[in-house]
Amino acid sequence: MSDEHELAARLATEAGDLLLDVREELAEATAEERKAAGDKRSHDFLMAALSAERPDDAVLSEEGVDDPVRLAAHRVWIVDPLDGTREFSELGRADWAVHVALWERNGTGGELIAGAVALPAQGMTLATPTVAAPPAAPEAPRIVVSRTRPPAVALEVRDALNGVLVEMGSAGAKVASVVQGLSDVYVHAGGQYEWDSAAPVAVARAAGLHTSRIDGSPLIYNQRDSKLPDLIVCRPEYADAVLAVTAR
């Protein structure tokens, strides 16, 4: 298994390095041109690398065609070649990521067994199997939300916990902020897919964080419908209080 953890970390990091090059190359281009080039080049790199390194595995990528062969596959790589395309396109922003996760079938269905979240503009990759737990939390919990459209349920959690909001871009960057101790609770509702959360959830679990859907049910991957619209990632000491709000 160590090879799978190392591969996820290496590919996420290398895709991130490629994206930094794209950003520099297209510094004078439009934001839309940077978005398109970043999505395509990172996707092409990851697909070629996984085809070469793990030719027998299936792949589910945000930028690729969803091949139903994955539903019968023993192992599926779930990747987001560029999470936070908007932030990537805005020169100077660091809250975007690359996600690489591996799901494997088992006797009860399947589970994420490896994952990496690269934060290229921060010079960091968080990867399984071992991720350091975040440092002690401040007195007022920090609820990390989208900088453009925070969901109402996250605002309800903030009020219930007497917390404060922290605005950030991509889902991967938000989960990483909880892992890093820069925030304490991430609650999302209303529109994500498996590739948005698979690698971040694998990393969060390795750091000992609580992960679930907002009703408390488990996050299940490699489903026929790749939509996975809501999730919670938080410090375990806040899980009950968060679920008391979100499970309603």
C-alpha positions in Angstrom: 0.0 0.0 0.0 2.9 2.4 0.6 3.4 2.6 -3.2 -0.2 3.8 -3.6 0.2 6.5 -1.1 3.5 7.6 -2.7 2.0 7.5 -6.2 -1.0 9.7 -5.2 1.3 12.2 -3.5 3.8 12.3 -6.4 1.1 12.7 -9.1 -0.7 15.4 -7.2 2.6 17.2 -6.6 3.7 16.9 -10.2 0.4 18.1 -11.6 0.6 21.0 -9.2 4.1 21.9 -10.5 2.7 21.7 -14.1 -0.1 24.1 -13.1 2.4 26.6 -11.6 4.2 26.5 -15.0 0.9 27.1 -16.8 0.1 30.1 -14.5 3.5 31.6 -15.2 3.3 30.9 -19.0 -0.1 32.5 -19.3 0.4 35.4 -16.8 -0.6 37.8 -19.5 -3.5 35.8 -20.9 -7.1 36.1 -19.8 -8.5 34.4 -16.7 -10.6 32.2 -19.0 -7.6 31.1 -21.0 -5.7 30.2 -17.8 -8.7 28.2 -16.5 -9.1 26.2 -19.7 -5.3 25.5 -20.1 -5.0 24.5 -16.4 -7.9 22.1 -16.5 -6.8 20.4 -19.7 -3.1 20.1 -19.1 -3.4 18.8 -15.6 -6.1 16.3 -16.7 -4.0 15.1 -19.6 -1.0 14.7 -17.4 -2.9 12.7 -14.7 -4.6 10.5 -17.2 -1.4 9.6 -19.0 0.5 9.0 -15.8 -2.2 6.7 -14.4 -2.5 4.9 -17.7 1.2 4.2 -17.6 1.6 3.4 -13.9 -1.7 1.7 -13.1 -3.1 0.5 -16.5 -5.5 -1.9 -14.9 -7.3 0.7 -12.7 -10.2 2.8 -13.7 -10.2 6.6 -13.4 -13.0 9.1 -12.6 -11.9 12.7 -13.4 -13.8 15.9 -13.3 -12.5 16.8 -16.8 -12.9 13.3 -18.4 -15.8 11.3 -19.8 -17.3 9.2 -17.0 -16.7 5.6 -18.2 -19.2 3.2 -16.6 -16.5 0.5 -16.5 -15.5 2.0 -13.2 -18.6 0.7 -11.5 -17.4 -2.9 -11.9 -13.7 -2.1 -11.4 -11.8 -3.3 -8.3 -9.9 0.0 -8.0 -10.8 3.5 -9.2 -8.6 6.7 -9.1 -10.8 9.7 -8.3 -9.1 12.9 -9.4 -9.8 16.6 -9.7 -7.0 18.0 -11.9 -7.6 21.5 -10.7 -9.9 22.2 -7.8 -10.6 25.9 -7.5 -10.2 26.9 -11.1 -11.4 30.4 -10.4 -8.7 30.9 -7.7 -6.1 29.4 -10.0 -7.0 31.9 -12.7 -6.6 34.9 -10.2 -2.8 35.4 -10.1 -1.5 35.6 -6.5 -4.2 33.4 -4.9 -3.0 30.2 -3.2 -6.4 28.6 -2.3 -6.6 26.0 -5.1 -5.5 22.4 -5.2 -5.0 19.1 -7.1 -6.8 16.0 -5.8 -5.7 12.4 -6.3 -7.5 9.6 -4.5 -7.7 5.8 -4.8 -10.9 3.9 -4.0 -10.8 0.1 -3.7 -13.6 -2.4 -3.6 -14.0 -4.5 -0.5 -16.5 -6.9 1.1 -18.8 -4.1 2.2 -18.7 -2.1 -1.0 -15.5 0.0 -1.2 -13.4 2.6 0.6 -10.9 5.3 0.0 -7.5 3.8 0.7 -5.1 6.6 -0.4 -5.3 10.2 -1.2 -3.3 13.4 -1.7 -4.1 17.1 -1.9 -1.5 19.2 -3.4 -1.5 23.0 -2.7 1.0 24.1 -5.3 0.9 27.8 -4.6 1.6 27.0 -0.9 4.4 24.6 -1.8 2.7 21.8 0.1 1.2 18.3 -0.5 -0.9 16.6 2.2 -1.0 12.9 1.7 -2.0 9.6 3.4 -1.2 7.4 5.2 0.0 9.7 8.0 -1.1 13.3 8.3 -0.3 15.3 11.4 -3.4 16.3 13.5 -4.1 20.0 13.7 -2.8 22.1 16.6 -5.1 23.1 19.5 -8.2 25.1 18.4 -8.8 28.6 19.5 -11.8 29.4 21.8 -14.0 30.5 18.9 -14.3 27.9 16.2 -13.6 29.0 12.7 -16.1 27.9 10.1 -14.5 27.9 6.6 -16.9 28.8 3.8 -16.9 29.7 0.1 -15.7 33.2 -0.6 -18.6 33.7 -3.0 -21.6 31.5 -1.9 -21.5 30.3 1.8 -24.4 27.8 2.3 -27.0 28.8 4.8 -26.3 25.7 6.9 -22.7 26.9 7.5 -24.1 30.2 8.8 -26.4 28.3 11.1 -23.4 26.2 12.4 -21.4 29.4 13.0 -24.3 30.9 15.0 -24.8 27.7 17.0 -21.1 27.4 17.8 -20.6 31.1 18.4 -17.9 30.9 15.7 -16.4 33.1 13.1 -16.3 32.7 9.3 -13.2 32.2 7.3 -13.6 32.6 3.5 -11.6 30.5 1.1 -11.7 29.1 -2.4 -11.5 25.4 -3.4 -12.9 22.5 -1.4 -9.4 21.0 -1.2 -8.0 24.2 0.2 -10.9 24.4 2.8 -10.3 20.8 4.0 -6.6 21.4 4.1 -7.2 24.5 6.2 -8.9 22.3 8.8 -6.0 19.8 8.7 -3.5 22.6 9.0 -5.3 24.1 12.0 -6.2 27.3 10.1 -9.9 26.6 10.5 -11.9 24.1 12.5 -15.2 23.2 10.7 -16.0 22.9 7.0 -19.7 22.3 6.1 -20.9 22.2 2.6 -24.3 21.7 1.1 -25.6 22.2 -2.4 -23.4 20.9 -5.2 -20.3 18.9 -5.3 -19.1 15.7 -6.9 -17.0 12.8 -5.8 -13.8 14.3 -7.2 -14.4 17.4 -5.1 -14.1 15.6 -1.8 -12.5 12.1 -2.3 -8.8 13.1 -1.8 -9.5 15.8 0.8 -11.6 13.3 2.8 -8.9 10.6 2.7 -6.4 13.2 4.0 -8.8 14.4 6.7 -9.4 10.9 7.9 -5.7 10.3 8.1 -5.4 13.4 10.3 -8.1 12.0 12.7 -10.8 14.5 11.6 -14.5 13.7 11.5 -15.9 13.3 8.0 -19.5 12.6 7.0 -22.5 13.9 5.0 -24.5 16.6 6.7 -27.1 14.1 8.0 -24.3 12.1 9.7 -24.3 9.3 7.1 -21.0 8.1 5.6 -19.5 9.5 2.4 -19.7 6.8 -0.2 -17.6 6.9 -3.4 -17.6 5.2 -6.8 -21.4 5.5 -7.1 -23.3 5.4 -10.4 -24.3 9.1 -9.9 -21.0 10.9 -9.1 -22.9 13.8 -7.4 -22.0 14.0 -3.7 -23.5 17.3 -2.8 -22.8 17.8 0.9 -20.2 17.0 3.5 -18.8 17.9 6.9 -15.1 17.9 7.7 -14.3 19.1 11.2 -12.3 18.5 14.4 -13.8 15.5 16.2 -14.7 17.6 19.3 -17.0 19.7 17.2 -18.8 16.9 15.4 -21.7 16.4 17.7 -22.5 20.1 17.9 -22.2 20.5 14.1 -24.4 17.5 13.4 -27.0 18.8 15.9 -27.5 21.6 13.4 -27.0 20.0 10.1 -28.9 16.7 10.7 -32.1 18.7 11.0 
